[in-house]
Amino acid sequence: MRRSALAETVWLLGDVKTNTAAVRLNHCLWHLEWLARELPTREQGGWDQAYQDFRQARHHFLELARAGLGVRGTRIAESVPWPPPWRGDLSQDPRR
């Protein structure tokens, strides 16, 4: 609910490209939610690919939103590898 309320500000202040990027970001988040709930999807690649898609969509949205609002600077965040080192190799997980 909070996310929806905050998104309204984007819809009011954002340009077409920013709003389109926001929709793409939402689709990526919904895809992650479906995977987390183990609901069937048409996409191949699983969680890792969906998470990468989300990160790219988020980065693109933030770039457009910052530019549209006149926020200077282009660096959003440092690159953080995925999967994180603590995750290890899940293909060896005995629960699978």
N, C-alpha and C positions, 0 to 999 in steps of 0.2 A: 504494500500500500504506500509506504514511504517513497519507494523508488518511483512509483507511478506519479505521485504528487510532484516530486522533483523533476520528472520528465516533462511535466507541463511547462515549466520554465524554459526548457530547451525548445519546445514547440513554439512558444511565444517569441523567443529571442533568436532562435537559430534560423539560418538560411536553408534553402532546399537541400543542399549537399550535407549539411550538418544533421538535419532531420532524417535524411535517408540513411546516414551512417548510424544514427541512433536506432533506427528500425533494424538494421543489420546486426547491431550489437545485441538488441533484444532477442533476435532470432538465435544468435549464438548462445545466449544465456539459457533460453528455453531448451535448446538442444542439450546443453550440459545437464539441465534439470531432468530431462527425459532419460538420459543415460544414467544419472544417479538413481532414478526410480526404476531402472531396468525396464523401461517401456520400449517397444520396438521402434526403430527408425530405419529409414531407407539408406542412410549414410553408412559407408564403410570406413574403417579407420579407428573407430572407438573413441575412448576418452582422450587419448593423447592428441589426436587430430582435432577433435572438437575443442579442446583447450587451446591449442595453437590458433585455431580459427577465432576463438574468443579474444585472445590476446591481440591478434592483428586487428580485429574489428574495434577493440577498445582503443588501441593506439591511433587508428585512423580517425575515429570519432573525436578523441581528445585533440588531435591536431587541427581538425576542422573547427571544433568548438572554440579553441583558443584563438585561432585566426579570425573567426567570425566575431568574437568579442573583443578583438584587439589586444589580446594578451601576448606580450612579446616573448621571444624565446622559442626554440624548437625542441629542446630536449625535454622529454616527459619523464622518463625513468631510465635507470640503468638496466641493461639487459640481464635478465635472470634466467638461467638455463632451466629447461623442462625436459625430462622430469627432474625434480630436485634430488640432490645426492643422497638424502636420507631415505628416499623411496626404495632404492635398490632395484633388483631384477624381479618383478612380480611374476614372471613366467615360471619361476621356481617355487611359487607359493603353494604349499601342500593343500590349502583349502580349495584350490581350483580343480 
